[in-house]
């Protein structure tokens, strides 16, 4: 399942600004007193989904008071200041206890399963695709994880561009609470994620719920120069992710997710490749991304760009755009290790490009033109971010350039991509 968690437009804007595709057009001016003076140029940060050279370039521009990034800086500071009060976040705070008896084990309930009205006790639960069961809210781990990841990412960006240790100190505290502190840390497994009452205690499908960790590992890279994030912290969190990667590869749930043919397979690969890069396991990252050509793109996308396994869902637009979002993030990771997923194309035309061109027209028209089911909300914004991310890789492609030209400015018209 691909879902979109709450995220402010300002947070999205600064993340997009730091991506490989952003170009800025703003007119406000930031006061020199609001930003610490630039001491010396730094090496680009060790990040993977963010573009390291762009992040460093933006840092330089903000810290020399470049007026063209003033609004971006003001938005980032406002969100980071809010994040200073966020948390604490921990899996042990949930009201339920997983079957293991250990609240350190992440737990969540399958979103589209409901009590069976024909059964006296409602068990086993039955599937109603696209209809979210509000019982999920009784278990807080998924919501808490996303809150931690969003806060840490925002704080780490704010620290990197300002060198203000208060942002790094808060981000480090949140990271230690989630991954390291013995009283509050999450165990490195998802044995009990997306369980179905009366059917099982957890499923491989639940692995998609940790995709926000891909932002966490980028945040750690942004914190490396801070006093708050120590070498011991860095080693310990890497050890946590090494155990998590082992669980992904060796557990039944992890193996089930690795062979998923739909968006779940995409986000499995996205996580595995991201964590492999974080752990300096470049060979694993490269192998994962190379396999994605035939294992994901060739399997998921038809020659005309349709994604049948996503179109079969009751929220076909959301799932098609969500899977394509994951595929373009995979392609971004491919850029880090010399694997070109942007231009991979099967002999009959299956490609990321084809998938973008199939969905793009519907992002600019009324919902009624969408020929498939979409019982939930209608959000063209997913496709806008995908198109912005992809556009620089197809500069000589007139058809895609025409699509990109239609994409509205992001972040309250502060940015253009």
MITIDREN-527479 format. One record per residue: x, y, z of N, C-alpha, C in turn; residue in one letter. Coordinates in pm, whole numbers, padded with zeros to 5 digits, always signed. Each point is the difference from the previous one (the first is absolute). Example, Ala and Ser with C-alpha at 12.3 -4.5 7.8 and 13.67 -1.06 7.14 Angstrom:
<rs>
+01319-00569+00780-00089+00119+00000+00090+00120+00000a
-00035+00105-00072+00082+00119+00006-00077+00109+00073s
</rs>
This chain:
<rs>
+00084-00119+00000-00084+00119+00000+00087+00124+00000x
-00029+00095-00085+00065+00130+00002-00098+00101+00054x
+00035+00066+00107-00084+00105+00055+00083+00126+00013x
-00067+00115+00006+00068+00126+00017-00028+00052+00140x
+00104+00019+00079-00015+00050+00135+00001+00151-00001x
-00057+00064+00103-00005+00146+00002+00138+00062-00007x
+00014+00104-00080+00128+00069-00015-00030+00140-00051x
+00056+00102+00063-00033+00135-00040+00057+00033-00136x
-00064+00093-00070+00049+00040-00132+00138+00062+00012x
+00029+00064+00113+00131+00061+00015+00108-00106+00015x
-00029-00108+00076+00096-00109+00011+00024-00063-00136x
-00109-00024-00075+00017-00058-00134+00084+00091-00087x
-00022+00132+00012+00072+00094-00085+00150-00003+00026x
+00041-00002+00126+00143+00001+00028+00064-00132-00040x
-00075-00111+00014+00056-00128-00046+00017+00003-00151x
-00097+00055-00072+00010+00006-00145+00112+00094-00042x
+00018+00109+00076+00109+00092-00031+00133-00071+00006x
+00014-00095+00093+00126-00071+00017+00013-00120-00091x
-00102-00028-00080+00007-00112-00092+00077+00039-00124x
+00023-00097-00085+00081+00025-00119-00072+00083-00103x
-00128+00028+00020-00078+00060-00108-00039+00144+00025x
+00040+00058+00113-00057+00128+00037+00074+00118-00059x
-00078+00100-00042+00054+00130-00034-00088+00102+00068x
+00058+00106+00055-00074+00087+00088-00027+00134-00064x
-00123+00051+00022-00031+00137-00038-00080+00063+00113x
+00071+00072+00088-00064+00068+00111+00048+00144+00002x
-00073+00084+00071+00035+00141-00004+00021+00060+00138x
-00034-00070+00108+00016+00058+00132+00148+00009+00037x
+00031+00081+00101+00138+00018+00045+00009-00045+00144x
+00105-00077+00032+00019-00044+00137+00100+00093+00068x
-00024+00028+00126+00089+00088+00074+00129-00071+00034x
+00118+00063-00020+00127-00062+00036+00004-00042+00146x
-00072+00070+00086+00003-00034+00142-00067-00133+00029x
-00077-00050-00095-00076-00123+00025+00078-00126-00034x
+00114+00012-00063+00077-00116-00042+00143+00016+00047x
+00061-00104+00062+00139+00010+00042+00091+00023-00120x
+00112+00069+00019+00091+00025-00112+00061-00130-00050x
+00032-00003-00127+00059-00119-00062+00147-00010+00039x
+00037-00110+00060+00138-00016+00043+00089-00048-00113x
-00030-00114-00057+00080-00052-00111-00086-00096-00079x
+00040-00027-00121-00073-00094-00083+00010-00140+00060x
-00104-00077-00011-00002-00136+00051-00011-00099-00114x
+00041-00123+00028-00023-00107-00096-00150-00026-00008x
-00049-00039-00116-00143-00034-00007-00034-00107+00102x
-00119+00005+00056-00038-00097+00104-00017-00139-00057x
+00004-00098+00089-00015-00140-00040-00149-00034+00002x
-00068+00036-00108-00143-00025-00014-00024-00072-00132x
-00119-00058-00014-00024-00089-00114-00125+00038-00079x
-00113+00019+00065-00118+00046-00073+00006+00150-00026x
+00053+00074+00095+00034+00139-00029+00123+00002-00088x
+00012+00105-00082+00119+00013-00082+00108+00073+00082x
+00114-00066+00028+00099+00060+00091+00058+00131-00049x
+00027+00011-00129+00057+00124-00053-00099+00115+00012x
-00128-00028-00026-00100+00106+00010-00021+00043+00145x
+00001-00095+00092-00017+00035+00140+00112+00093+00045x
+00123-00034-00038+00112+00086+00037-00009+00136-00068x
-00042+00003-00126-00014+00128-00070-00105+00087+00066x
-00112-00060+00040-00105+00076+00068+00050+00052+00134x
+00075-00084+00070+00059+00044+00127+00085+00125-00020x
+00083-00005-00101+00086+00116-00026-00084+00124-00030x
-00103-00016-00079-00082+00115-00040-00077+00058+00118x
-00051-00087+00087-00072+00049+00117+00095+00073+00094x
+00118-00055+00019+00090+00056+00101+00075+00123-00048x
-00006+00031-00128+00054+00129-00047-00115+00096-00030x
-00120-00035+00048-00116+00089-00007-00044+00028-00144x
+00005-00102-00083-00048+00012-00137-00152+00022+00005x
-00049+00113-00051-00144+00027+00010-00087-00097-00078x
+00057-00072-00096-00082-00091-00080-00042-00125+00077x
+00058-00023+00118-00041-00115+00081-00059+00045+00134x
-00037+00127+00008-00048+00053+00127-00126-00070+00049x
-00098-00017-00089-00124-00064+00042+00023-00145+00039x
+00087-00068-00071+00032-00138+00035+00060-00006+00140x
+00089+00092+00031+00061+00001+00133-00103+00031+00107x
-00085+00098-00022-00100+00035+00100-00095-00117+00026x
-00038-00070-00106-00090-00115+00016+00068-00112+00078x
+00126-00026-00032+00072-00105+00069+00017+00034+00147x
+00038+00123+00031+00018+00037+00142-00132-00013+00076x
-00110+00043-00059-00129-00009+00069-00034-00145+00031x
+00020-00090-00097-00032-00142+00023+00097-00061+00101x
+00128+00038-00008+00098-00054+00094-00027+00048+00142x
-00041+00125+00014-00032+00051+00133-00118-00077+00061x
-00098-00034-00083-00111-00082+00049+00050-00138+00041x
+00091-00054-00079+00051-00135+00028+00081-00005+00129x
+00051+00113+00045+00073+00003+00127-00089-00043+00117x
-00130+00015-00018-00094-00039+00106-00064-00136-00026x
+00041-00068-00106-00064-00126-00039+00048-00115+00086x
-00084-00101+00008+00036-00121+00071-00024+00010+00149x
+00058-00094+00076+00085-00108-00048-00080-00106-00074x
+00071-00074-00086-00063-00104-00081+00059-00136+00039x
-00086-00096+00027+00049-00133+00035-00108-00104-00024x
+00043-00118-00043-00094-00110-00019-00054-00053+00132x
+00068+00027+00110-00047-00056+00127-00121+00075+00055x
-00035+00113-00063-00111+00081+00050-00137-00049-00047x
-00004-00101-00085-00129-00047-00050-00080-00067+00111x
-00131+00000-00019-00090-00052+00104-00011-00152-00004x
+00040-00062-00111-00013-00145-00013+00137-00065+00013x
-00002-00128+00032+00124-00078+00009-00001-00106-00109x
+00107-00010-00081+00003-00101-00107+00007-00141+00056x
-00023-00101-00083+00001-00139+00048+00129-00041+00069x
+00110+00067-00032+00128-00033+00063+00003+00041+00146x
-00093+00087+00041+00003+00054+00135+00097+00114+00018x
+00064+00042-00108+00103+00104+00004-00047+00122-00078x
-00026+00111+00070-00046+00121-00068+00106+00063-00088x
+00122-00045+00009+00105+00050-00089-00019-00051-00142x
-00085-00100-00020-00030-00051-00133-00106+00089-00066x
+00034+00052-00115-00093+00082-00078-00125-00081-00031x
-00116+00066+00009-00128-00069-00021-00096+00090-00076x
-00073-00057-00094-00106+00075-00069-00103-00099-00053x
-00119+00052-00029-00110-00083-00049-00022+00027-00149x
-00038-00102-00074-00027+00013-00143-00110+00102-00022x
+00022+00099-00086-00094+00112-00011-00133-00033-00066x
-00003-00098-00090-00120-00022-00079-00076-00126+00041x
+00018-00042+00123-00071-00118+00048-00094+00038+00114x
-00123-00057-00007-00109+00038+00089-00063-00126+00062x
-00070+00017+00113-00070-00116+00058-00101-00058-00099x
-00008-00130-00001-00096-00069-00087-00139+00009+00064x
-00096+00069-00064-00134+00014+00060-00074-00132+00013x
+00046-00103-00070-00066-00130+00007+00055-00086+00112x
+00106+00046+00065+00063-00078+00106-00039+00058+00137x
-00034-00086+00097-00043+00050+00133+00102+00092+00066x
+00128-00031-00016+00103+00084+00062+00076+00086-00101x
-00047+00000-00126+00064+00080-00103+00123-00061-00062x
+00041-00118+00050+00122-00064-00048-00032-00114-00096x
+00090-00025-00095+00116+00082-00036-00043+00126-00076x
+00082+00104+00008-00030+00123-00071+00002-00023-00151x
-00080+00080-00072-00009-00012-00146+00046+00129-00067x
+00043-00013-00123+00060+00112-00071-00104+00088-00070x
+00018+00133+00018-00078+00101-00073+00100+00100-00056x
+00051-00030-00118+00112+00076-00055-00031+00149-00008x
+00095+00079+00047-00012+00145-00008-00080+00064+00110x
-00066-00081+00084-00080+00053+00111+00079-00018+00130x
+00046+00109+00054+00087-00004+00117-00081-00024+00127x
+00038-00102+00076-00066-00033+00125+00052+00093+00110x
-00086+00079+00065+00048+00093+00103+00059-00068+00122x
-00016-00132+00012+00064-00071+00110+00152+00018-00002x
+00055+00032-00117+00145+00017-00013+00052+00104+00099x
-00081+00100+00027+00047+00111+00082+00024-00040+00146x
-00047-00118+00038+00023-00047+00136+00145-00043+00021x
+00071-00022-00111+00142-00040+00007+00082+00113-00061x
+00083+00062+00076+00061+00127-00040+00134-00013-00073x
+00054-00119-00017+00138-00011-00048+00022+00062-00138x
-00092-00023-00095+00020+00054-00135+00000+00153+00003x
-00098+00056+00067-00008+00146+00011+00123+00057+00072x
+00044-00070+00104+00115+00047+00077+00127-00007-00083x
+00016-00108-00075+00119-00014-00085+00007+00114-00101x
-00111+00029-00066+00001+00107-00099+00028+00135+00065x
-00054+00022+00120+00028+00125+00069+00147+00015+00033x
+00062-00108+00046+00143+00002+00029+00080+00031-00125x
-00029-00070-00110+00077+00016-00123-00013+00142-00056x
-00122+00053-00002-00019+00136-00051+00073+00102+00085x
-00007-00014+00132+00065+00095+00089+00152-00007-00013x
+00054-00120-00001+00144-00017-00010+00052+00056-00132x
-00070-00026-00108+00044+00047-00131+00000+00153-00006x
-00105+00062+00051-00009+00146+00000+00109+00062+00087x
+00019-00054+00120+00102+00052+00091+00140-00017-00058x
+00026-00114-00064+00133-00023-00056+00029+00096-00114x
-00099+00028-00085+00019+00099-00105+00028+00138+00059x
-00076+00036+00103+00021+00131+00063+00139+00010+00060x
+00046-00106+00065+00136+00002+00053+00103+00015-00111x
-00019-00076-00107+00103+00000-00104+00018+00137-00062x
-00109+00072-00023+00014+00129-00068+00034+00113+00095x
-00019-00020+00133+00026+00109+00094+00115-00027+00096x
+00032-00127+00022+00098-00042+00102-00047+00031+00141x
-00129+00022+00020-00054+00023+00134-00017-00134+00071x
+00077-00020+00104+00004-00129+00068-00131-00037+00067x
-00086+00097+00028-00126-00034+00065-00084-00092-00088x
+00007+00021-00132-00074-00087-00091+00060-00140-00002x
+00131-00007-00004+00066-00131+00001-00024-00073+00130x
+00003+00074+00112-00019-00064+00131-00139-00064+00009x
-00101+00070-00051-00135-00056+00004-00012-00121-00092x
+00054+00011-00121-00004-00112-00093+00072-00121+00058x
+00115+00022+00061+00076-00111+00059-00079-00065+00113x
-00067+00082+00082-00079-00056+00110-00114-00087-00052x
-00065+00046-00106-00110-00079-00058+00053-00130-00061x
+00114+00006-00065+00059-00121-00058+00040-00100+00108x
+00061+00049+00106+00041-00091+00108-00122-00066+00063x
-00106+00077+00020-00120-00056+00062-00060-00110-00087x
+00001+00019-00131-00064-00099-00088+00088-00123-00023x
+00130+00021-00016+00086-00109-00044+00096-00054+00107x
+00035+00079+00101+00113-00038+00084-00030-00018+00147x
-00079+00088+00061-00019-00005+00145-00073-00128+00041x
+00054-00069+00098-00053-00132+00036-00146+00006+00047x
-00040+00111+00059-00137+00009+00053-00103+00028-00108x
+00041+00056-00113-00098+00050-00099+00022-00050-00142x
+00110-00067-00029+00036-00031-00139-00092-00104-00062x
-00006+00005-00133-00073-00099-00078+00091-00118-00029x
-00052-00120+00016+00076-00117-00044+00008+00000-00153x
+00112-00043-00058+00018+00007-00147-00073-00111-00075x
-00131-00001+00010-00080-00098-00075-00141+00056-00018x
-00074-00062-00090-00141+00034-00022-00084-00128+00001x
+00024-00082+00100-00072-00127+00010-00150+00020+00019x
-00039+00113+00059-00141+00019+00037-00064+00118-00072x
+00054+00033-00116-00055+00112-00078-00115-00048-00087x
-00104+00080-00007-00120-00024-00080-00060-00139+00024x
-00019-00034+00126-00065-00126+00031-00150+00009-00033x
-00060-00115-00028-00144-00010-00027-00064-00078+00114x
-00089+00061+00078-00063-00071+00111-00068-00129-00046x
+00031-00107+00071-00059-00129-00031+00068-00074-00112x
+00104+00063-00063+00068-00062-00114+00148-00021+00028x
+00069+00104+00044+00144-00010+00024+00044+00106+00100x
+00126-00005+00038+00055+00098+00095+00090+00102-00068x
+00012-00008-00132+00083+00094-00074+00021-00049-00140x
+00035+00092-00092+00017-00037-00140+00119+00074-00061x
+00054-00056-00108+00107+00067-00071-00041+00135-00051x
-00127+00014-00036-00054+00126-00049+00028+00115+00096x
+00012-00031+00129+00024+00104+00098+00133+00071-00017x
+00090-00057-00079+00132+00062-00016-00007+00136-00067x
-00106+00025-00074-00012+00130-00066-00011+00114+00102x
-00037-00032+00122-00021+00104+00100+00131+00062+00050x
+00113-00062-00028+00128+00059+00042+00070+00074-00114x
-00070+00027-00109+00066+00070-00110+00046+00140+00041x
-00059+00057+00105+00046+00131+00048+00142-00007+00054x
+00050-00118+00032+00139-00013+00045+00099+00043-00109x
-00043-00001-00126+00091+00047-00105+00032+00149+00018x
-00094+00076+00058+00028+00140+00032+00088+00011+00125x
-00015-00096+00090+00080+00000+00123+00148-00017-00032x
+00033-00092-00091+00142-00021-00028+00061+00121-00070x
-00079+00072-00080+00048+00127-00054+00022+00101+00112x
-00089+00003+00097+00014+00093+00112+00127-00027+00079x
+00033-00126+00020+00124-00032+00071+00121+00057-00075x
-00003-00010-00132+00108+00058-00078+00013+00150+00017x
-00112+00068+00017+00002+00144+00021+00051+00038+00138x
-00007-00093+00094+00041+00028+00139+00146-00034+00028x
+00071-00056-00096+00133-00054+00027+00098+00104+00053x
-00017+00126-00036+00094+00102+00047-00039+00064+00131x
-00109-00045+00060-00047+00062+00124+00070-00059+00122x
+00005+00077+00106+00052-00049+00128-00099-00095+00066x
-00128+00020-00030-00104-00078+00066-00004-00145-00046x
+00040-00024-00125-00004-00136-00054+00142-00056+00003x
+00027-00091+00091+00135-00047+00024+00035-00120-00089x
+00129-00032-00001+00045-00118-00075-00064-00127+00056x
-00016-00003+00133-00066-00116+00060-00146-00010-00043x
-00069+00114-00006-00138+00000-00049-00005-00054-00143x
+00091+00048-00082+00000-00039-00141+00023-00150-00015x
+00096-00053+00074+00027-00144-00006-00121-00080+00050x
-00062+00048+00105-00112-00074+00057-00121-00002-00092x
-00031+00114-00062-00117+00001-00089+00029-00080-00127x
+00124+00000-00046+00035-00085-00114-00012-00148+00036x
+00037-00034+00123-00016-00139+00044-00147-00038+00003x
-00087+00094+00042-00144-00027-00001-00046-00028-00142x
+00040+00084-00095-00044-00020-00138+00061-00126-00061x
+00120-00038+00042+00056-00125-00049-00085-00118+00044x
-00049+00004+00124-00088-00108+00047-00134+00004-00072x
-00048+00120-00028-00128+00011-00070+00012-00053-00143x
+00109+00031-00069+00023-00053-00134+00006-00152+00003x
+00068-00055+00100+00006-00146+00012-00139-00058+00018x
-00082+00066+00082-00138-00046+00018-00077+00009-00131x
+00016+00108-00075-00067+00015-00128+00034-00115-00094x
+00124-00041-00001+00047-00101-00095-00027-00143+00047x
-00007-00021+00131-00002-00137+00052-00135-00044+00057x
-00082+00093+00045-00126-00038+00064-00104-00040-00103x
-00100-00072+00045-00110-00037-00090-00072+00123-00052x
-00030+00094+00091-00069+00121-00043+00082+00079-00101x
+00128+00011+00026+00087+00072-00092+00008-00067-00136x
+00014-00131+00000+00008-00073-00128-00132+00011-00076x
-00112-00003+00071-00129+00016-00067-00009+00135-00070x
+00045+00104+00068-00008+00134-00057+00096+00017-00118x
+00112-00067+00006+00099+00015-00107-00050-00052-00134x
-00093-00095+00002-00051-00057-00125-00134+00061-00040x
-00048+00097+00073-00125+00066-00037+00016+00067-00136x
-00098-00012-00086+00011+00052-00135-00056+00142-00015x
-00065+00050+00103-00063+00132-00010+00082+00105+00075x
-00065+00104+00048+00070+00109+00070+00078-00049+00121x
-00042-00109+00061+00073-00051+00116+00141-00045-00038x
+00014-00061-00117+00133-00036-00046+00086+00122-00027x
-00061+00103-00057+00072+00124-00027+00056+00060+00128x
-00085+00009+00102+00044+00065+00124+00091-00091+00083x
-00007-00131-00020+00101-00088+00058+00136+00033-00058x
+00008+00007-00131+00129+00032-00065+00050+00138+00039x
-00092+00097+00009+00040+00135+00037+00065+00000+00138x
-00061-00070+00093+00059-00007+00134+00133-00074-00002x
+00003-00116-00063+00122-00081+00003+00117+00076-00063x
-00023+00064-00113+00107+00074-00067+00044+00120+00083x
-00094+00071+00060+00033+00117+00081+00083-00040+00122x
-00044-00104+00071+00073-00042+00120+00136-00059-00037x
+00007-00068-00114+00129-00053-00045+00100+00113-00025x
-00044+00108-00064+00088+00115-00021+00042+00060+00133x
-00093+00012+00093+00029+00053+00133+00107-00083+00070x
-00003-00132-00022+00094-00091+00065+00127-00024-00082x
+00017+00078-00107+00115-00015-00090+00003-00137-00066x
-00116-00059-00020-00009-00126-00072-00045+00032-00144x
+00089+00064-00072-00033+00048-00134-00031-00114-00095x
+00065-00115+00019-00026-00114-00087-00145-00047+00016x
-00049-00004+00124-00139-00040+00024-00095+00102-00062x
+00032+00128+00017-00086+00104-00059-00003-00014-00151x
+00116-00017-00061+00008-00010-00146-00074-00124-00051x
+00018-00112+00068-00069-00123-00040-00152+00017+00009x
-00045+00062+00109-00144+00022+00019-00056+00088-00111x
+00072+00105-00035-00047+00093-00102+00009-00059-00140x
+00100-00078-00027+00010-00067-00131-00116-00098-00017x
-00029-00076+00105-00110-00096-00008-00134+00069-00018x
-00010+00123+00048-00127+00073-00010-00041+00025-00144x
+00094-00001-00091-00034+00021-00141-00101-00105-00047x
+00035-00126+00018-00089-00107-00045-00100-00041+00106x
+00040+00009+00127-00085-00047+00109-00114+00096+00030x
+00022+00129-00023-00102+00101+00031-00054+00066-00126x
+00084+00071-00074-00048+00077-00115-00062-00090-00106x
+00071-00104-00038-00050-00087-00107-00126-00076+00040x
-00013-00029+00129-00115-00077+00049-00120+00091+00027x
+00023+00121+00049-00108+00083+00048-00063+00089-00107x
+00075+00033-00104-00045+00101-00096-00026-00065-00136x
-00114+00029-00059-00033-00047-00134+00066+00091-00106x
+00011-00045-00123+00060+00084-00105-00065+00136-00015x
-00130+00010+00029-00067+00130-00012+00008+00083+00127x
+00070-00051+00101+00021+00074+00123-00095-00034+00114x
-00100-00082-00025-00092-00040+00108+00073-00088+00102x
-00044+00009+00124+00050-00087+00107-00118-00087+00047x
-00020-00116-00060-00122-00078+00022-00027-00037+00146x
+00105-00034+00075-00022-00041+00138-00045+00116+00088x
+00034+00121-00039-00046+00118+00074-00137+00045-00051x
-00024-00015-00129-00130+00037-00057-00112-00091+00048x
+00036-00118+00046-00101-00094+00050-00054+00039+00136x
+00062+00097+00066-00041+00040+00134-00118+00096-00004x
-00070+00010+00112-00114+00092+00005+00045+00146+00004x
+00127+00022+00033+00060+00133-00008+00113-00004-00103x
-00041-00024-00124+00096-00027-00107+00092+00119-00027x
-00054+00122+00008+00085+00118-00022+00106+00011+00110x
-00043-00011+00123+00093+00012+00111+00109-00105-00004x
-00037-00123-00031+00098-00106-00002+00093+00009-00122x
-00053+00039-00114+00085+00015-00119+00103+00111+00021x
-00048+00115+00051+00093+00109+00027+00097-00033+00111x
-00047-00070+00102+00087-00036+00111+00109-00096-00041x
-00034-00098-00084+00103-00093-00046+00101+00070-00089x
-00048+00089-00086+00091+00072-00087+00090+00094+00080x
-00053+00056+00107+00082+00080+00090+00115-00086+00055x
-00032-00122+00041+00104-00090+00049+00100-00037-00107x
-00046-00026-00122+00091-00036-00109+00095+00115-00034x
-00049+00123+00002+00088+00113-00030+00098+00026+00115x
-00040-00032+00123+00096+00007+00110+00107-00109-00016x
-00041-00119-00043+00098-00104-00030+00098+00047-00107x
-00052+00067-00102+00086+00052-00106+00097+00104+00055x
-00044+00079+00096+00088+00098+00064+00114-00072+00072x
-00030-00107+00072+00106-00077+00064+00092-00062-00105x
-00058-00041-00113+00083-00053-00108+00105+00100-00045x
-00035+00129-00001+00097+00103-00037+00123-00004+00090x
-00015-00043+00124+00113-00001+00094+00100-00111-00029x
-00044-00105-00071+00090-00114-00021+00014-00036-00147x
-00040+00090-00089+00019-00023-00142-00096-00097-00064x
-00120-00014+00057-00103-00086-00058-00109+00090-00056x
-00019-00002-00130-00095+00091-00065-00136-00066-00015x
-00090+00027+00093-00137-00048-00010-00087+00096-00078x
+00040+00125-00010-00079+00100-00072-00018-00039-00146x
+00103-00055-00060-00004-00029-00143-00007-00149-00031x
-00017-00083+00104-00019-00141-00027-00131-00019-00075x
+00003-00082-00103-00118-00024-00083+00005-00141-00053x
-00107-00075+00017-00005-00134-00058-00020+00011-00151x
+00017-00111-00067-00012+00001-00146-00139+00041-00046x
-00101-00021+00086-00137+00039-00039-00042+00132+00065x
+00093+00073+00063-00029+00137+00042-00038+00023+00145x
+00015-00098+00085-00033+00018+00142+00109+00085+00065x
-00039+00109+00066+00099+00093+00055-00065+00096+00097x
+00084+00064+00081-00049+00106+00088-00057+00113-00083x
+00065+00034-00109-00049+00107-00087-00142-00029-00048x
-00026-00123-00043-00133-00035-00049-00105+00015+00111x
+00037-00039+00123-00094+00010+00111-00032+00146+00032x
+00100+00086-00009-00023+00143+00025-00095+00056-00106x
+00026-00032-00124-00083+00056-00108-00142-00055+00003x
-00019-00120+00051-00136-00054+00011-00080+00076+00105x
+00060+00028+00115-00072+00063+00110-00009+00152-00012x
+00101+00062-00061+00010+00147+00003-00125+00072-00049x
-00062-00039-00110-00117+00076-00047-00112+00010+00102x
-00017-00103+00083-00109+00001+00097+00030+00093+00118x
+00127+00032+00020+00035+00092+00109-00043+00143-00030x
-00023+00031-00127-00032+00136-00039-00148+00018-00038x
-00075-00109+00004-00141+00009-00038-00090-00030+00116x
-00130+00006-00021-00095-00030+00108+00004-00148+00036x
-00035-00027+00123+00000-00137+00050-00086-00092-00087x
-00106+00055-00056-00094-00082-00076+00064-00066-00122x
+00112+00052-00045+00066-00059-00117+00076-00128+00034x
+00028-00021+00127+00074-00121+00042-00089-00121-00024x
+00046-00096-00083-00089-00110-00041-00003-00118+00096x
+00063+00012+00115+00007-00111+00095-00059+00043+00134x
-00006-00092+00094-00056+00032+00131+00091+00093+00080x
-00061+00085+00080+00071+00080+00100-00102+00041+00104x
-00020-00087+00099-00104+00024+00099+00045+00099+00107x
+00131+00024+00008+00052+00095+00097+00017+00137-00060x
+00077+00085+00066+00023+00135-00048+00077+00003-00130x
-00010+00112-00069+00067+00017-00129+00113+00101+00018x
+00124-00045-00014+00115+00088+00023+00096-00010-00118x
+00001+00099-00088+00096-00001-00110+00141+00032+00045x
+00018+00046+00125+00132+00047+00046+00105-00110-00005x
-00040-00125+00020+00097-00109-00008+00068-00001-00135x
-00077+00016-00106+00059+00001-00134+00085+00123-00023x
-00034+00112+00059+00081+00120-00018+00141-00022+00054x
+00011-00060+00118+00133-00024+00056+00077-00102-00082x
-00070-00102-00051+00065-00099-00086+00055+00066-00126x
-00081+00084-00063+00043+00065-00124+00119+00093+00024x
-00005+00075+00111+00114+00087+00033+00127-00080+00021x
-00012-00112+00069+00117-00084+00025+00056-00058-00129x
-00089-00035-00091+00043-00066-00123+00051+00095-00107x
-00054+00121-00004+00023+00092-00112+00147+00019-00038x
+00092+00020+00095+00140+00022-00040+00064-00118-00072x
-00058-00117+00013+00056-00119-00063-00051-00019-00143x
-00092+00086-00042-00057-00011-00135+00004+00137-00069x
+00111+00068+00015+00009+00138-00051-00018+00009-00151x
+00037-00104-00071-00011+00001-00147-00131-00063-00047x
-00087-00031+00092-00126-00068-00031-00111+00105-00010x
-00040+00034-00120-00097+00108-00019-00135-00032+00064x
-00041-00126-00004-00129-00037+00055-00003+00018+00152x
+00105-00046+00066+00006+00015+00145+00024+00145+00040x
+00076+00072-00080+00022+00142+00029-00132+00076-00004x
-00086-00035-00094-00131+00066-00009-00085-00030+00122x
+00009-00123+00050-00072-00036+00121+00054+00078+00119x
+00132+00005+00013+00062+00068+00114-00036+00149+00002x
-00016+00059-00118-00033+00142-00007-00138+00031+00058x
-00086-00102+00008-00135+00020+00054-00006-00008+00153x
+00104-00051+00060-00003-00023+00144+00001+00133+00074x
-00095+00022+00088-00005+00128+00071+00114+00015+00098x
+00030+00125+00034+00103+00027+00099-00037-00066+00132x
+00101-00040+00076-00024-00070+00125+00017+00094+00118x
-00052-00044+00114+00021+00074+00123-00055+00142-00004x
-00130+00013-00027-00063+00131-00005+00069+00091-00102x
+00035-00055-00117+00062+00073-00110+00139+00052+00032x
+00064-00054+00103+00135+00043+00033+00101-00065-00094x
-00022-00125-00037+00098-00073-00082-00057-00034-00136x
+00090-00012-00096-00033-00059-00130+00100-00110-00028x
-00049-00106-00063+00085-00115-00027+00001-00033-00147x
</rs>
